[in-house]
Amino acid sequence: MEQQIFTVTELNDRIKGLFELDPVLAGVCVRGELSNYKIYPSGHHYFTLKDANSSVRCVMFRGNASKLRFRPENGMGVLAYGRVDVYSRDGAYQLYCGNLTPEGMGDLYVAYEQLKAKLHAEGLFDKALKKSLPRYPDRIAVITSGAGAAVRDIIRVLGVRWPMSKVIILPVRVQGAEAPPEIVGALKYANKHKVADLIITGRGGGSIEDLWAFNDERVARAIAASQIPVISAVGHEPDVTISDYVADLRAATPSNAAELAVPDQSEMRENILAAEIRLNQAMRKKLMELKNHLEQIKNTRVMQTPTGYIDQKRMELDFIRNRLVSASERIVSGHRHEFVRLAASLDALSPLKVLSRGYSIATDEENNIIRDSAQVKVGGRLNLSLHKGRLKCLVEEKT
């Protein structure tokens, strides 16, 4: 029997045909760990799926990759669903993956945790970024489904608690692929046109898939960027979405969001009535105090005998005047004695006092006092000041 000879292409095509005939390989689920995960500009994802002993090459084309709701990472354990086939050009078989699911947890949960960690690292959950809610909002924008129970609950609670606020409904889809861009658009519209003082966005309860629009990164960033304070009210109390973390305030339910948004008019009315009672009591107390004070003034001596008050003040004035006169006389007397003492001291130091005791003062022709004979020359002239009169002298000799 003559042996058949194949070209390389023919051999690969034959092997490819064998793969295509196996129904198991046409729809297989493979457990493994992601490795060498790469996303090409074309949008196709290429990676290796491995376990402790073996590995297989995998590819996920752009159409299927765009449906992933989490970000695959190297080292992540997954279940890969697809078909095994031969790539004829290289003669290698690979898994053509149609879907990936994180092993042990749902893909939505992984996507949720990944986005939560990412935005937390960027600081979008920082409490310092949270804006204060207006105490008495004039206009409230509600971004939710126009036909859902959530919007009816919000309108009902707002109407009961604080009907003075105007409610503006910005209807959007809150579920499905179209929901995130519509919610983002409504948030941007509300901020651009400043339609409200406060925004409430959210929806009623549901599964994680139903609430997924509020775990969308675009919605989270739009809420964080809002200049108008935002209350997030998604699902029921146990449900926590990414929107709850980035919003300025998280409400357990849409009804609770309405309660947090406005004060309770009944409670405020009670507070006003209580304040009115306290004010009346304070006024009555003050009036009683003033009345008692007036009664005391009325019973004083000055009010009973006005002239007696004047006489009393006249006596006080005389007493003060006498004290001032006595103080002035003491001060003048003290200064007089001090003056006499200083004058006596000054008189004792006076040169004229010395002259009266027989001494004289000699000065030269320039009136310089002569203290030493060396200051004058023989034949020089001196002036002598006596107790009475002056002498002009001629120096005949120095000793």
TASULHU-V296034 format. One record per residue. N is the residue number from 1. RES is the residue in one letter. PSI is psi in whole degrees, -180 to 180 (NA if undefined). OMEGA is omega in whole degrees, -180 to 180 (none if undefined). Layout:
n;res;psi;omega
N;RES;PSI;OMEGA
N;RES;PSI;OMEGA
This chain:
n;res;psi;omega
1;M;129;-178
2;E;131;-178
3;Q;135;179
4;Q;137;179
5;I;129;180
6;F;148;165
7;T;166;180
8;V;-43;-179
9;T;-42;-180
10;E;-40;179
11;L;-46;180
12;N;-39;179
13;D;-37;-180
14;R;-44;178
15;I;-40;178
16;K;-40;179
17;G;-38;177
18;L;-41;178
19;F;-42;-176
20;E;-24;180
21;L;-15;-178
22;D;113;-178
23;P;-27;179
24;V;-43;-178
25;L;-14;-180
26;A;-19;179
27;G;84;-172
28;V;152;175
29;C;125;-175
30;V;132;176
31;R;136;179
32;G;-175;-179
33;E;136;-179
34;L;140;178
35;S;149;178
36;N;43;-177
37;Y;124;-178
38;K;141;176
39;I;121;-177
40;Y;160;178
41;P;-26;179
42;S;-16;-177
43;G;-7;178
44;H;146;179
45;H;130;178
46;Y;137;-178
47;F;174;177
48;T;138;176
49;L;125;-174
50;K;161;169
51;D;-159;-174
52;A;-24;-172
53;N;-22;-172
54;S;171;176
55;S;158;178
56;V;141;178
57;R;144;-177
58;C;154;175
59;V;141;174
60;M;117;-177
61;F;162;-171
62;R;-42;-177
63;G;-44;179
64;N;-37;-178
65;A;-33;-179
66;S;-17;-179
67;K;-6;179
68;L;137;-179
69;R;10;173
70;F;170;-178
71;R;108;179
72;P;141;-180
73;E;149;178
74;N;138;-180
75;G;-7;-179
76;M;131;176
77;G;130;-175
78;V;166;167
79;L;123;-178
80;A;127;180
81;Y;132;178
82;G;-157;-179
83;R;149;178
84;V;132;-179
85;D;169;-179
86;V;133;173
87;Y;103;-168
88;S;-35;-175
89;R;-39;-177
90;D;-10;-178
91;G;26;-178
92;A;143;177
93;Y;154;178
94;Q;164;179
95;L;119;176
96;Y;101;-169
97;C;130;176
98;G;-23;-179
99;N;150;176
100;L;139;176
101;T;129;176
102;P;133;-177
103;E;134;177
104;G;-9;178
105;M;158;-179
106;G;155;-180
107;D;-32;179
108;L;-39;179
109;Y;-42;179
110;V;-45;179
111;A;-41;179
112;Y;-49;-178
113;E;-37;179
114;Q;-46;-180
115;L;-39;179
116;K;-46;179
117;A;-39;-179
118;K;-50;-178
119;L;-33;176
120;H;-41;178
121;A;-31;179
122;E;-8;178
123;G;11;-177
124;L;-14;178
125;F;1;-175
126;D;130;-179
127;K;-26;-180
128;A;-21;-179
129;L;-10;-177
130;K;132;179
131;K;148;178
132;S;142;178
133;L;143;176
134;P;141;-177
135;R;-39;-180
136;Y;79;-176
137;P;135;179
138;D;-38;-180
139;R;137;-179
140;I;123;177
141;A;130;179
142;V;115;-179
143;I;103;-179
144;T;-177;177
145;S;134;-179
146;G;-13;-177
147;A;3;-176
148;G;171;178
149;A;-26;-177
150;A;-45;-177
151;V;-36;179
152;R;-41;178
153;D;-43;-179
154;I;-47;-179
155;I;-40;-179
156;R;-48;-177
157;V;-42;179
158;L;-39;-180
159;G;-34;180
160;V;-45;-173
161;R;-44;-173
162;W;75;-177
163;P;-9;179
164;M;-22;180
165;S;138;175
166;K;130;-179
167;V;125;-179
168;I;118;-179
169;I;124;172
170;L;92;-173
171;P;136;178
172;V;163;170
173;R;140;-177
174;V;12;-179
175;Q;142;179
176;G;174;-176
177;A;-28;-178
178;E;-13;-174
179;A;-50;-177
180;P;-49;180
181;P;-32;178
182;E;-41;178
183;I;-44;178
184;V;-44;180
185;G;-41;179
186;A;-39;178
187;L;-44;179
188;K;-40;179
189;Y;-45;-179
190;A;-39;-180
191;N;-41;-178
192;K;-43;-176
193;H;2;177
194;K;53;-175
195;V;-13;-175
196;A;167;174
197;D;-18;-175
198;L;145;179
199;I;134;170
200;I;125;177
201;T;144;-180
202;G;-160;-179
203;R;174;177
204;G;-178;-176
205;G;173;180
206;G;-174;178
207;S;173;179
208;I;-32;176
209;E;-39;-180
210;D;-36;-177
211;L;4;-168
212;W;-26;180
213;A;-30;-179
214;F;5;169
215;N;7;-178
216;D;138;-178
217;E;-36;-180
218;R;-41;179
219;V;-43;-180
220;A;-45;-179
221;R;-34;178
222;A;-39;177
223;I;-45;-179
224;A;-33;-178
225;A;-9;-176
226;S;131;175
227;Q;-19;177
228;I;133;179
229;P;142;-176
230;V;131;170
231;I;127;178
232;S;127;-178
233;A;86;-174
234;V;122;173
235;G;-147;179
236;H;178;-172
237;E;-42;-179
238;P;-19;-177
239;D;125;177
240;V;121;-179
241;T;171;177
242;I;-35;178
243;S;-34;178
244;D;-36;-178
245;Y;-37;-175
246;V;-18;-179
247;A;161;179
248;D;-25;177
249;L;138;178
250;R;131;176
251;A;146;-178
252;A;-36;-179
253;T;166;175
254;P;-40;178
255;S;-41;179
256;N;-33;177
257;A;-43;178
258;A;-37;179
259;E;-38;-180
260;L;-25;-174
261;A;-33;-173
262;V;156;174
263;P;167;178
264;D;118;-177
265;Q;-35;179
266;S;-44;179
267;E;-41;179
268;M;-38;178
269;R;-42;178
270;E;-40;179
271;N;-40;180
272;I;-43;178
273;L;-42;178
274;A;-40;178
275;A;-37;179
276;E;-41;178
277;I;-45;180
278;R;-39;179
279;L;-44;179
280;N;-43;179
281;Q;-43;180
282;A;-40;179
283;M;-42;178
284;R;-41;179
285;K;-44;-180
286;K;-42;179
287;L;-38;178
288;M;-42;178
289;E;-44;180
290;L;-37;179
291;K;-45;178
292;N;-40;179
293;H;-41;179
294;L;-37;179
295;E;-40;177
296;Q;-42;179
297;I;-40;-179
298;K;-33;-177
299;N;0;179
300;T;161;-177
301;R;-38;-177
302;V;-34;178
303;M;-29;180
304;Q;-46;179
305;T;88;-177
306;P;-38;-179
307;T;-32;178
308;G;-38;177
309;Y;-42;-180
310;I;-42;179
311;D;-41;179
312;Q;-44;180
313;K;-33;178
314;R;-41;178
315;M;-41;178
316;E;-38;179
317;L;-43;178
318;D;-42;-180
319;F;-44;-179
320;I;-39;180
321;R;-43;179
322;N;-39;179
323;R;-39;178
324;L;-41;-180
325;V;-46;-180
326;S;-42;179
327;A;-40;179
328;S;-43;-180
329;E;-39;179
330;R;-40;-179
331;I;-43;-180
332;V;-42;180
333;S;-42;178
334;G;-43;179
335;H;-36;-179
336;R;-44;179
337;H;-38;179
338;E;-38;179
339;F;-44;-180
340;V;-43;-179
341;R;-45;-179
342;L;-37;179
343;A;-39;179
344;A;-42;179
345;S;-41;-180
346;L;-38;-180
347;D;-36;179
348;A;-29;-179
349;L;-2;-176
350;S;135;175
351;P;-33;-180
352;L;-33;177
353;K;-39;179
354;V;-42;-178
355;L;-32;-179
356;S;-16;179
357;R;12;175
358;G;0;179
359;Y;163;176
360;S;164;180
361;I;124;-179
362;A;134;177
363;T;153;176
364;D;-173;-176
365;E;-17;176
366;E;12;179
367;N;24;173
368;N;131;-179
369;I;134;-179
370;I;118;178
371;R;-16;-174
372;D;139;179
373;S;-20;180
374;A;-15;-178
375;Q;-14;-177
376;V;163;179
377;K;156;175
378;V;132;-176
379;G;-6;178
380;G;169;-178
381;R;144;180
382;L;155;173
383;N;130;178
384;L;123;177
385;S;120;-180
386;L;175;177
387;H;-37;177
388;K;109;175
389;G;178;-178
390;R;153;180
391;L;143;171
392;K;127;-172
393;C;157;176
394;L;132;-179
395;V;117;178
396;E;-25;-177
397;E;148;176
398;K;138;177
399;T;NA;none
